[in-house]
């Protein structure tokens, strides 16, 4: 049975439809990410699940029990949800220990203290139990907020952009720690983020939203390697864009034929190619490459090369017989810095080239 289910949820603010027929499930111990650009409705959907926004249409269920529908609306405090918001919302006048123990009102004083220390130990903050929020770094405050949400042993955790206020290096460490804590606790989790890398790192399942609707749901690998449309493909990182036309189930391009068997003959299409799909090999200029000093098809000229840490980004100019030269980006693991104007052979990994009908 799913720990949390949203069924055909709709929610509007005046004339603006913020959530449009959204259905998703979060299974036992599963971490699901609501992903999308700002204003797509993901935070509204989270607030509806928490009971912080009154349901307007659809159903919210936990463990098969209706939390909200057209007839009932269980308040947030009765839904067994833990909440971690972007600003953490710690009480400044309470110690770390008292912040975590705040929601444990049904326990004795000693039991509250014991449980609070237990979850603080779990998130690596037991040594700061006597401190106050203003003495903590952003990462430490995030850990305390997570401990406070976990302390009552909620059935479902709801996280709204919990790492967005942290700097890049700290964010990577804190989200890694958070993932392990959530998996160890076995708590079903629904998390909102606008960062595709974060969603892929954290999630068992991703629901990518646009204009209030989920355009694709699946594992991170399914969304990355089998996107339903150009929006999904491009949301997960930079892509090279080419135009083309279907000819006998293929699209001729300067990078070779790309298979597109399910699209109608003669249809105009756009091809999206991930930079890592382009493999580069050094190639000399000259007559052996097709005559003259110009590179032959499949051979490009290096415009610039930059190291980006774990990879190198190569800017390329590739001749296109049907129009101006194509400006392409290739991403290569490690340090790879060919010289400017160097000729490079390009080999395409077709599994990372996606063909879609042109919009409009």
Secondary structure as GFF3:
##gff-version 3
##sequence-region A 1 360
A	DSSP	beta_strand	4	13	.	.	.	ID=ss1
A	DSSP	beta_strand	16	26	.	.	.	ID=ss2
A	DSSP	beta_strand	31	36	.	.	.	ID=ss3
A	DSSP	alpha_helix	42	50	.	.	.	ID=ss4
A	DSSP	beta_strand	57	62	.	.	.	ID=ss5
A	DSSP	beta_strand	65	68	.	.	.	ID=ss6
A	DSSP	three_ten_helix	76	78	.	.	.	ID=ss7
A	DSSP	beta_strand	81	84	.	.	.	ID=ss8
A	DSSP	alpha_helix	96	101	.	.	.	ID=ss9
A	DSSP	alpha_helix	109	122	.	.	.	ID=ss10
A	DSSP	three_ten_helix	126	128	.	.	.	ID=ss11
A	DSSP	three_ten_helix	133	135	.	.	.	ID=ss12
A	DSSP	alpha_helix	138	151	.	.	.	ID=ss13
A	DSSP	beta_strand	156	160	.	.	.	ID=ss14
A	DSSP	alpha_helix	168	185	.	.	.	ID=ss15
A	DSSP	beta_strand	188	193	.	.	.	ID=ss16
A	DSSP	alpha_helix	196	202	.	.	.	ID=ss17
A	DSSP	beta_strand	205	210	.	.	.	ID=ss18
A	DSSP	beta_strand	213	218	.	.	.	ID=ss19
A	DSSP	alpha_helix	220	225	.	.	.	ID=ss20
A	DSSP	alpha_helix	230	235	.	.	.	ID=ss21
A	DSSP	beta_strand	239	247	.	.	.	ID=ss22
A	DSSP	beta_strand	250	253	.	.	.	ID=ss23
A	DSSP	beta_strand	256	259	.	.	.	ID=ss24
A	DSSP	beta_strand	268	274	.	.	.	ID=ss25
A	DSSP	three_ten_helix	275	277	.	.	.	ID=ss26
A	DSSP	beta_strand	278	282	.	.	.	ID=ss27
A	DSSP	three_ten_helix	287	289	.	.	.	ID=ss28
A	DSSP	beta_strand	299	307	.	.	.	ID=ss29
A	DSSP	beta_strand	311	320	.	.	.	ID=ss30
A	DSSP	beta_strand	323	333	.	.	.	ID=ss31
A	DSSP	beta_strand	343	348	.	.	.	ID=ss32
A	DSSP	three_ten_helix	350	352	.	.	.	ID=ss33
A	DSSP	beta_strand	353	357	.	.	.	ID=ss34
###
